Each structure stands twice: as C-alpha cells, then as structure tokens.
Amino acid sequence: MCILLSWAALTLLSLKCYLTERTIQHGPVFTQEPSDSVFPLSSEDNKIFINCKAKGNPPPYYSWKFNEKDLSTYTNLNYSLLEGNLLINNPQAMKDGGSYQCIATNAYGTILSRKAKVEFAYLQNFTNKARNAVSVREGQAVVLLCGPPPHFGEIRYSWIYNGHPSVLVQDNRRFVSQRTGNLYIAKVEPSDVGNYTCVVKNMMTNGTIYSSPTPLVLRQDAVMGEYEPKIEVQFEEMLHVLKGTSVRLECFALGNPVPSISWRRADGSPFPGKMKINQSNGVLEIPYFQPEDAGFYECVAENSRGRNVAKGHLIFNDVEHMHWAQTLRDAYMAIDADLHWECRANGKPQPVYRWLKNGQAMDRIHINRGKFMLSKVNLADSGMYQCLAENKHSVIYASAELKVVASPPDFSKGPVKKSTLVQRGGEVIIECQPHASPKPSFSWRKEGNLLKNNERRTISEDGTLRIANVSESDAGRYTCVARNLFGVASSTGTLVVKEPTKITVPPLSMDATVGESIVLPCRVSRDSNMDLIFKWFFNGKLVDFSRHEHFEMIGGGASGDLMVRNIQLKHSGKYVCMVHTMMDSVSAAADLIVRGPPGCPERILVGEVTPQTVQLSWSPSPDNHSPITHYIVQARSDFSIGWQAVKTVPDSVPGQMTRAIAVGLRPWVQYEFRVAAMNSVGVGEPSAPSEAVLTKAAEELQNGEDFGYVVAFRLLGSLVWMQSVVPSVDASRYVFKNDSIPPLSQFEVKVGVYNSIGEGPFSPVFIVYSAEEEPSIAPTNVWAHSISSSELQVLWDPILPNHSKSTISGYEGSLGNKAIMERVKRSPAYITGLKSSTMYLISVRAHNSGGVGPTSAAINMTTKKPPPNQPPGNIWWNMKNSKLFLHWQHVKAMDNESEVTGYKVMYRQNWQRGTSIVETNQTSLELEIPSGEDLLIQIKASSDGGDGSYSSPIHIPKMSSKDSLIQ
C-alpha cells in the first residue's frame, strides 16, 4: 500500500505505485444513509436499527453523533454497532428521540451523513380519576372535554355512549373535533342523557385508551329557548399551507334549532372535485394543496334565529424540496495546482452553502456561494470534502475526494512510440506523455542533438513534437526528456520515412447494359515493404465479397480490380476503391451507369367507354438510361387466353405519349388493361392491371328505342295501383313523396319496362316501408366534464316523447362535424382516446331509422393534463412484527402534468400471481402482512388525469418480527 506523508517527511511516490493504488483505493462514499422515521413504541419493542453503509478501500469504520454530540457505544450499553448500522436496545421516547448522524472514515478521509430525525409514536393512559357530571337543560348546547394524555403520532378521537361497543355516530347535531378530541352537542335532547367515554387511538402503535365516563344529566327546572348559532369549533384566521399537503378545516356551531353548516369561498368560485365535505358538513378537506386553492374560506352556520360566519385565509406556501442541480466529482491534482469546485442546489427558500473537509469546517479556502476555490494545493489538502446546502427546511450533502499527488516523470505507462511511420511530404506527430506531478517541462533530442522550434518543427507545452513536410533527412531516433522538481526521465522512439502510396490506374466511369460483366481497375505504386489492403465501397457501403455473388476482387499484389458480373439495374451508382497501408490511405471513385429495359408504367386510368373502345392513360415509365421508343397496350377478358395485345389509336404509341384508345373491343364484355414500355434494350415489366371495365352493350342488342321503366305501387290492402313512368335508361331509383302518409306504412311495389314497341313484364311484388321521420329537435342542457387526460363524459337532457313527433332510438355525439361517440340510448356517454390538455367542441344529436336530427348547441371542454410520468422515488420502509411501514417521496408534477391527488400501492407475495392494491392520499402507508413472507411492492401516483407509471419493483425480504429498519 502507498502512504501519502506530510511535507516534513515527504517520500516521493513512485508513479507505478500511485497508479496501481488509484484504481482501487478511495475514500468513503455512502450507499445508505439514515432517514427521518417514526417508530411505534410499545411494550413489545426492544430494539431498532438505523441504517448506515458506505463503500471505500480500505473499508471505512463508523461512528455516530446524537443531537450534535459524539455517541459512545462503549459507555452506553443501549447502543451498539452492527457494521455501520446503529442498534438501539430498549429505546425510550424521551431519551432516544432526536437527531442522529452517521460518520464514515478511512485512511483517505471522513464524511458525514445527512441528519435523521428519529421519533417514537406512543400513547400514555388516561388517569383513573372519576369525571364530574355535566348538567344541562333540554335544548341547551354542551361541550364534553376529552383531555387526552401525553402522546405522539397521528391520533384519532371518537366517543362511546353508555359503554356501547360502537362509536357515537356524528351528525348535524353531534360533532367530534379531531383537533381537541372534544364532543360537541349543538342541542341536547332527553335521549342524550347517559355516560360518555372519550376513545383515543394512536394510528401508528394501534394502541387505544378509554377515559373515565363523563355523566350527562338533564336539569328539570327549565327548557332552553331558541337562540342564534354560536360557532364553537372554527379554523385559524390565517393558515400557511405547504404545496402538496392536505388541509383539514373544522367548523361546528351550537344553537337552537340545530344550525346547518355550509362552506363557500369568499370570491364565490366553486369548489373543485378533489375537495371533500363530510356528511355533517363539519369538515372540509383539501388534498394536495395547490396555488389555486389559496384564498378566503367561509363556514356559515344558520338556523331560524340567525346566522354566523367564520372566516379564514389559506395562504399558499411554495416550498421546493432541495435537490442538487450540480454536484461534485472526485479530483486528482498535482501539487501547486488550483482546485475549483462548484455545487448548486435548487430549493425554496434559496439555500446557503457550507464546506467541510473530513467532517470539519475549513479556513484556507475562498467560497462564493456554492463555488469553492483552493489555491496551490499541497499533499496536506488531500481528503474528503463535502458541500452542504441548507435552508430553514432541510440540509443536503454532496461529497467528493481530493487526492494531491507528487511524483517524478515516469514513462513506464506511456513511453514514446517505438516506431513511427510517415510518408515523405506528410506531417507527423510524436507524443510525449509521461505521468508526473507536478506537470513537467519537455525537450527533444535527435541522435543526441537538442532540437529547437523552426518553421517545420514545433514542440508544444504538453511535450508533443510536430514535424511538417517530412523529408528523408528527418528519419532517425528521437528522445523526449521530461523534468519536474522531483526528477528527470526520458523515452526514445524511431521515425521511419516512407514513399507515399499512389493510385496509378484508377477506376473509370462507364456505361453498361443489363447482363454484361465489367472490370473496374484499381492499381497502385507503394513502398515495397508496405502491405496493402484493398477495399471497395458501393454507394457509401463497404462491399462484403462473401455475400455478393455479383462482385469479385481480382488481381493481386499492387492490383485490386473489381469485377461486376451479370450487371443489374441495382448496380448503378458510385464505386470507390480505397487502399490502406500502415502509413497512409488513398482512394479513387468512378460512376457506373447501367442501361436496362424500362420500368413499369403506373396509375393506369380508364376514361370514356363505348361499346368497342376504351380510353386509357398512365404515368410514364422510368427509362433506365435508354429512351423509351414506344408503349404496348394489352387486354384480357373472360373470352381471351391470358393477356393479348390490342389495337390502339394511334397504331404505335410513341414513348413520349402517355395515353391511347383501345379499339376493336367487343360490346358488353368486361376488360382489364395493362401497359408495357419498350426501349433499345428490351421490353420492360408490364404495369399492374387497370380496374375492370365493362364495355357498353351494342345499340342493336339492348333496350330498344324509347326504353324506360314503369313503377307500380299501392298501400297494403288497397285495390288500386298507382303508376309512375321513369323514362331514363340508366335509372335505378324512384322516390314518391306524400306528407300525409304515416311513417313506416307498408306498400306493395313492382317494376316493369317498356319501349316504343310496347310494355314488358313486371317484376315480382315486394313489400316496402315508408321512411320514419327523423328527429326534429335537438337535445338540451348539454354539458361535459373531463374524467381523465384521454376521456370525457358527456351528459344532456333527453328529448321527451311528448315533445317529438318521431321516435327517438338513441343519441350520438360529435367533435366538430365528426361523429366520434358510440350511439347510446340515454345520457351519459363517454368519449375516449382523446389527446391530453386539448379543447374539444362537443355537440349531441338524436337519431332513429329515418336519420339524425339537428345538433345541440356546441360546448367547449378541455381534457385534463396527463398524469405525471415520473414514478415515486426515494422509497424506504421499516418493518415491525406483521406491520410494514412504507414511505416515499412525493411526486412533483411538471407544469404540463396533472397534480398528484394520491397514490396506489400494489403488492403481492413473491412467486404468487394475485395482487392487492391499496389507495392513499399520503406519502406513507402501513400494511398488515403475513409474517415470514417475501413481498414485491410497486407504487404509482394517481391524478385527475389518470394514473402515472409504477416504480421499479421493491423486494421486501422476510425479517425477524422484532426488527425495524430505515433505508
């Protein structure tokens, strides 16, 4: 092992030793740090663990501070160390609650962990002292005091009446404050007489205690008269609320008659959907407080005798949790160098910065906010440094190691290159890279003679030698000499000057025809002692001769010709011959143009059709480097054997023409057409077939003169036929309109034909229904709200039967003029697959078999922002008996994402498929789990816009039922 000594006894490190140690030895780095935690304290608890683990070489040893003072595990037997973890035996809330900090140290320095606040949840017992009876008149109000004993952790209050096991149900007359535990009865009734017991439960320890009963008796001397409400339970007049926290406002009034409680915002704005009001209206809950939730809130208590209002101002307190925007990196520096470090943290309020070396404050430094400068470092400055960013809410730590190195120049790891090849007339760079601290000065010698800078030769500050326009006289042995205040070292290499490689016979651009074979030459002159490597590139890609049957490299020695066999159109392009030697590379390029038959025409379109002709047009074919001389038109039908050439107008279709008329066709026959192009190389591939087209029947074979149709119809059951003449040969539709005909009336219908000679036969009789009248009015009171970032719910008032002449089968919605909602029979309907944060124009209309009715007035609705993409992080847990306590960092939504309203925790026992999901609006959760079972847990944030991404799976191993753990 290498040891860095003080200046008084400085022993220079050999560079070899330093480099070996540098790769494996380093100061401590925390891999686990203690975190704030609350432990349930009960008679079963006997020990807790506070985790701390660091890596380092040599391995670090650990110590702890408790409330800023060194904690001795030797004098205090309640504390012991298990590796880096602190084990507390028989913890006590008052004695062991406080701030803990882990310290890790090895030969390279010391670092401090973040401070962890450790607290204990407990609940002491009520005194056994009997409580005095409370005497009231009927109709009077009363407050029964709970007076809870000392406790810590979340507390829930309830009351029981006359020892009944079920708790007292709260309503608009009775209220239990979760701030004080007191029971408020707005107006006492005879049925209220009895004994009342306050029940206090600690939600972390699950401990429950019961007070002595408080008797409530009724005075018989009088009955309380009516009076206006008196607000007895109210919230603070001014309350600062942190972003993302939950707010619970209580309000309850006494009075006769029993007052009603309502809530409102002073500016009249409505409550968003996330706010909750309990059944008795006595509690308003605002989860995940945001800037838009700030403002004045009012609780109104009212009865027939009057009203009173309690007001409070909720102020948004935008506290951003501190996190590093720029942290530190380890530094390895030479003596007398200047060290510059910068750490930068984001947080509200703005943080201030402190710096520590090996856990202690520093003096020989310059600090400007998070910027740290240490000038002219020496060996004594080596150690572990930490930047602390802190504000009134938290402190975060960043650590880095500084190693100051002193060594003479050493070429053992980076000698001058033994042999360097360079072509005559070229430029060469010979590097000199010894390891040394501090940085050495350099000089070069050739054959023992000191070199100086000139117009062709320069020596840079880092020791690099550069020689331009190299000649044969520059060949020889070159030595780099490096010096610093700790020693001198040198390294030698040889410069070899060679003749440059040249391509004497380059490939030439040429034309070729499909099916031919050609050779592209590539021959070079070079130094006879240099090995050559030939490579060919086709259109920028290296030719792999083992995979291309058309390519072959022929020749040998100074020749690397490329033969292309059986050339195809795909072989047109740029060919590059590249020649490599150990010293240089040269290349030459040529273009190959391949002529071939034309490509196939595209987009065969059919125009005017007659009994014996069809007009055709198409897109021109690629000529493949040989002009198209003419086009050939072919046709096929059910009466032909395959494709046959057809006569055209013009007789020969020239290459520059892209239309023709096929003639000599047979009437009343279905044809398909295709076109092929021809050039001097040959006939190209034919086009895809056109659409099938039916030539018209010959005049003498169809219809006859004055051909037409006769449509006969009558109401079902009627004896009289009505007829209408349709004189068009091409007609296939007839509409009869009579407003007096009821919808869905049945008609008998038949169709006949006629021409100038006479009438033809009628078709069989068919039953046809008259159309149903489409809806004539639109739905009203259309409104919508966004369910998530991709779904809207649309609601409307239905069209009443007595308001519409036509029947209503259902409704459909539209965005703009496009129907996008599945047809439904009634309100509501859902539109899915939408974009997030997008405004849509929505309308609704009714429909039946007759068609659709008019659309309602359109409304605007914007989908919600998408859920946060970031999964919950910084997840840690501790376990006690069969209880698992989970904690995680709140997910902060981006400006374009929905605010988090809660979390979903999915867990399952390892190796099992069944999963369970628990929802919570906190960043912690207590789970009852089977003992001795491994668990897999994932957590995701939920929001108005939907659910976010699950965190990575967390494996919770089975643990001793008496162990607790902080991670």
Stockholm file with secondary structure:
# STOCKHOLM 1.0

chainA/1-967         MCILLSWAALTLLSLKCYLTERTIQHGPVFTQEPSDSVFPLSSEDNKIFINCKAKGNPPPYYSWKFNEKDLSTYTNLNYSLLEGNLLINNPQAMKDGGSYQCIATNAYGTILSRKAKVEFAYLQNFTNKARNAVSVREGQAVVLLCGPPPHFGEIRYSWIYNGHPSVLVQDNRRFVSQRTGNLYIAKVEPSDVGNYTCVVKNMMTNGTIYSSPTPLVLRQDAVMGEYEPKIEVQFEEMLHVLKGTSVRLECFALGNPVPSISWRRADGSPFPGKMKINQSNGVLEIPYFQPEDAGFYECVAENSRGRNVAKGHLIFNDVEHMHWAQTLRDAYMAIDADLHWECRANGKPQPVYRWLKNGQAMDRIHINRGKFMLSKVNLADSGMYQCLAENKHSVIYASAELKVVASPPDFSKGPVKKSTLVQRGGEVIIECQPHASPKPSFSWRKEGNLLKNNERRTISEDGTLRIANVSESDAGRYTCVARNLFGVASSTGTLVVKEPTKITVPPLSMDATVGESIVLPCRVSRDSNMDLIFKWFFNGKLVDFSRHEHFEMIGGGASGDLMVRNIQLKHSGKYVCMVHTMMDSVSAAADLIVRGPPGCPERILVGEVTPQTVQLSWSPSPDNHSPITHYIVQARSDFSIGWQAVKTVPDSVPGQMTRAIAVGLRPWVQYEFRVAAMNSVGVGEPSAPSEAVLTKAAEELQNGEDFGYVVAFRLLGSLVWMQSVVPSVDASRYVFKNDSIPPLSQFEVKVGVYNSIGEGPFSPVFIVYSAEEEPSIAPTNVWAHSISSSELQVLWDPILPNHSKSTISGYEGSLGNKAIMERVKRSPAYITGLKSSTMYLISVRAHNSGGVGPTSAAINMTTKKPPPNQPPGNIWWNMKNSKLFLHWQHVKAMDNESEVTGYKVMYRQNWQRGTSIVETNQTSLELEIPSGEDLLIQIKASSDGGDGSYSSPIHIPKMSSKDSLIQ
#=GR chainA/1-967 SS CCCCCCGGGCCCCCHHHHHHHHHHCEEEEEEECCCCEEEECCTTCCEEEECCEEEEESCCEEEEEETTEEECTTTCTTEEEETTEEEEESCCHHHHCEEEEEEEEETTEEEECCCEEEEEEEECCCCCCCCCCEEEEETCCEEECCCCCSEESCEEEEEEETTCSSBCCCCSSEEECTTTCCEEESSCCGGGCEEEEEEEEETTTCCEEECCCEEEEEEEEEECCCEEEEEEECCCSEEEEETTCCEEEECEEEEESCCEEEEEETTCCCCCTTCEECTTSCEEEECSCCGGGCEEEEEEEEETTEEEEEEEEEEEECCCCCEEEECCCCEEEETTCCEEEECEEECSSCCEEEEEETTEECSSCEEETTEEEECSCCGGGCEEEEEEEECSSCEEEEEEEEEEECEEEECSSSCCCSEEEEETTSCEEECCCCEEESCCEEEEEETTEECCCCSSEEECTTSCEEECSCCGGGCEEEEEEEEETTEEEEEEEEEEEECCCEEEECCCCEEEETTCCEEECCEEECCTTSCCEEEEEETTEECCTTTCTTEEEECCTTBCEEEECSCCGGGCEEEEEEEECSSCEEEEEEEEEEECSCCCCEEEEEEEECSSCEEEEEECCCCTTSCEEEEEEEEEETTSSSCEECEEESSSEETTCCEEEEESCCTTCEEEEEEEEEESSCBCCCCCCCCCEECCCCGGGSSCTTCEEEEEEEETTCSCCEEEEECCTTCCCCCCCCTTSCTTCEEEEEEEEECSSCEEEECCCEEEECCCCCCCSCCEEEEEEESSSSCEEEEEECCCGGGCSSCCCEEEEEETTEECSCCBSSSCEEECSCCTTCEEEEEEEEEETTEECCCCCCEEEECCCCCCSSCCEEEEEEEETTEEEEEEECCCCCTTSCCEEEEEEEEEETTCCCCEEEEESSSEEEEECCTTCCEEEEEEEEETTEECCCCCCEEECCCCTTCCCCC
#=GC SS_cons         CCCCCCGGGCCCCCHHHHHHHHHHCEEEEEEECCCCEEEECCTTCCEEEECCEEEEESCCEEEEEETTEEECTTTCTTEEEETTEEEEESCCHHHHCEEEEEEEEETTEEEECCCEEEEEEEECCCCCCCCCCEEEEETCCEEECCCCCSEESCEEEEEEETTCSSBCCCCSSEEECTTTCCEEESSCCGGGCEEEEEEEEETTTCCEEECCCEEEEEEEEEECCCEEEEEEECCCSEEEEETTCCEEEECEEEEESCCEEEEEETTCCCCCTTCEECTTSCEEEECSCCGGGCEEEEEEEEETTEEEEEEEEEEEECCCCCEEEECCCCEEEETTCCEEEECEEECSSCCEEEEEETTEECSSCEEETTEEEECSCCGGGCEEEEEEEECSSCEEEEEEEEEEECEEEECSSSCCCSEEEEETTSCEEECCCCEEESCCEEEEEETTEECCCCSSEEECTTSCEEECSCCGGGCEEEEEEEEETTEEEEEEEEEEEECCCEEEECCCCEEEETTCCEEECCEEECCTTSCCEEEEEETTEECCTTTCTTEEEECCTTBCEEEECSCCGGGCEEEEEEEECSSCEEEEEEEEEEECSCCCCEEEEEEEECSSCEEEEEECCCCTTSCEEEEEEEEEETTSSSCEECEEESSSEETTCCEEEEESCCTTCEEEEEEEEEESSCBCCCCCCCCCEECCCCGGGSSCTTCEEEEEEEETTCSCCEEEEECCTTCCCCCCCCTTSCTTCEEEEEEEEECSSCEEEECCCEEEECCCCCCCSCCEEEEEEESSSSCEEEEEECCCGGGCSSCCCEEEEEETTEECSCCBSSSCEEECSCCTTCEEEEEEEEEETTEECCCCCCEEEECCCCCCSSCCEEEEEEEETTEEEEEEECCCCCTTSCCEEEEEEEEEETTCCCCEEEEESSSEEEEECCTTCCEEEEEEEEETTEECCCCCCEEECCCCTTCCCCC
//
